[in-house]
Amino acid sequence: RCEVSTEAPQFSSTSGYGDLLVLVLPPGPPIIRGGQQEYSPGDFVQLNCTSYNSKPAPDLIWYINENKADPSYVVQHPVVTSKETGLHNATSSLYLILGERHFNSKGEISISCTASIKLINWRNAAKTLAEKKP
């Protein structure tokens, strides 16, 4: 049962029954860890993306140059729930071998991770990697 009251001087109220879904959004964008600043075609990239303290746990979605990453590059890890707060931490890893196609004309590759709860794209983290110069 939910009850809503107005303020003084009348304090009128109304109540009703229904489902209430409470979301706890992450306090900040997901964090991308790992990797190097520069890569060459043929190099192996391993990055982790973690979103902290939310309920429910968000879906983590990787993008490479603004395109959704191939699912074969992605590993979703089990959600970790805090015993103290009941909030969830979600982690996902991106593994891929870079090809020429991954680099833009400036020799860069943009990798980002978006944390999404239900249909809300809540926060995003991005990392730009540069191609090694010979």
C-alpha positions in Angstrom: 0.0 0.0 0.0 1.3 3.5 -0.8 0.0 6.7 0.8 0.7 10.2 -0.4 0.0 13.2 1.9 0.0 17.0 1.2 1.5 19.6 3.4 0.0 21.8 6.1 -2.5 23.2 6.8 -4.8 20.4 5.5 -2.6 17.3 5.4 -5.1 15.5 3.0 -4.0 12.1 1.8 -4.8 9.4 -0.7 -3.7 5.8 -0.8 -3.7 2.9 -3.3 -2.3 -0.5 -4.1 0.0 -1.3 -7.0 3.5 -2.5 -7.9 6.4 -0.1 -7.2 9.8 -0.7 -8.8 12.6 1.2 -7.1 15.8 1.7 -9.1 19.1 2.6 -7.6 21.2 4.1 -10.4 25.0 3.8 -10.4 26.7 6.8 -8.7 28.8 7.4 -11.8 29.7 6.0 -15.3 31.1 2.5 -15.6 34.9 2.3 -15.3 37.1 0.8 -18.0 40.3 -0.7 -16.8 43.3 -2.3 -18.6 44.7 -1.9 -22.0 47.6 0.2 -23.3 47.7 3.7 -24.9 48.9 2.4 -28.2 48.2 -0.7 -30.3 49.1 -2.1 -33.7 47.0 -4.3 -36.0 47.4 -7.8 -34.7 47.7 -6.8 -31.0 45.5 -8.4 -28.4 43.2 -6.1 -26.4 41.8 -7.0 -23.0 39.6 -4.4 -21.2 37.3 -4.7 -18.2 34.2 -2.5 -17.7 32.6 -2.3 -14.2 29.5 -0.5 -13.0 29.2 -0.1 -9.3 26.4 0.1 -6.7 23.0 -0.2 -8.5 19.8 -2.1 -8.3 19.1 -3.9 -10.4 22.5 -4.7 -12.0 22.9 -2.9 -15.3 23.6 -4.6 -18.6 27.0 -3.6 -19.9 27.3 -3.1 -23.6 30.6 -2.6 -25.4 31.0 -0.5 -28.5 33.9 -0.3 -31.0 34.0 2.9 -33.0 30.4 3.5 -32.0 29.3 0.0 -33.3 28.1 -2.6 -30.9 30.9 -5.1 -30.3 30.6 -8.6 -31.7 29.3 -10.8 -28.9 32.2 -13.2 -29.4 34.5 -10.5 -28.1 32.5 -10.1 -24.8 32.4 -12.0 -21.6 29.8 -11.1 -18.9 30.9 -11.9 -15.4 28.6 -12.9 -12.5 27.0 -10.0 -10.7 28.5 -9.3 -7.3 26.0 -8.2 -4.6 27.1 -6.3 -1.5 26.0 -8.0 1.8 25.9 -4.6 3.5 23.9 -2.6 0.9 22.2 -5.2 -1.3 23.5 -3.2 -4.3 25.1 -4.9 -7.3 28.4 -4.5 -9.2 28.4 -5.7 -12.8 31.6 -6.5 -14.8 32.1 -7.3 -18.4 35.4 -8.0 -20.4 36.2 -7.3 -24.0 38.8 -9.5 -25.7 39.8 -9.0 -29.3 42.7 -9.1 -31.8 42.8 -5.8 -33.6 42.7 -5.6 -37.4 43.3 -2.7 -39.8 39.5 -2.3 -40.0 39.3 -1.3 -36.3 41.4 1.9 -36.9 40.0 5.1 -38.3 41.9 7.3 -40.8 43.7 9.0 -37.8 45.0 5.6 -36.6 42.6 5.6 -33.6 40.1 3.2 -32.2 37.3 4.2 -29.9 36.1 1.7 -27.3 33.2 2.5 -25.0 31.1 0.7 -22.5 27.5 1.7 -21.6 25.7 0.7 -18.5 22.0 0.2 -19.2 19.2 -0.5 -16.7 16.0 -1.6 -18.2 15.5 0.7 -21.2 17.5 3.6 -19.6 21.0 4.1 -21.1 22.3 5.5 -17.9 26.1 6.1 -18.1 28.8 5.5 -20.6 32.6 5.3 -20.4 35.0 5.6 -23.4 38.6 5.0 -24.2 40.4 6.1 -27.3 43.4 4.0 -28.3 46.1 5.1 -30.8 47.9 3.0 -33.4 51.6 2.6 -32.7 53.7 4.6 -35.1 56.6 2.6 -36.8 
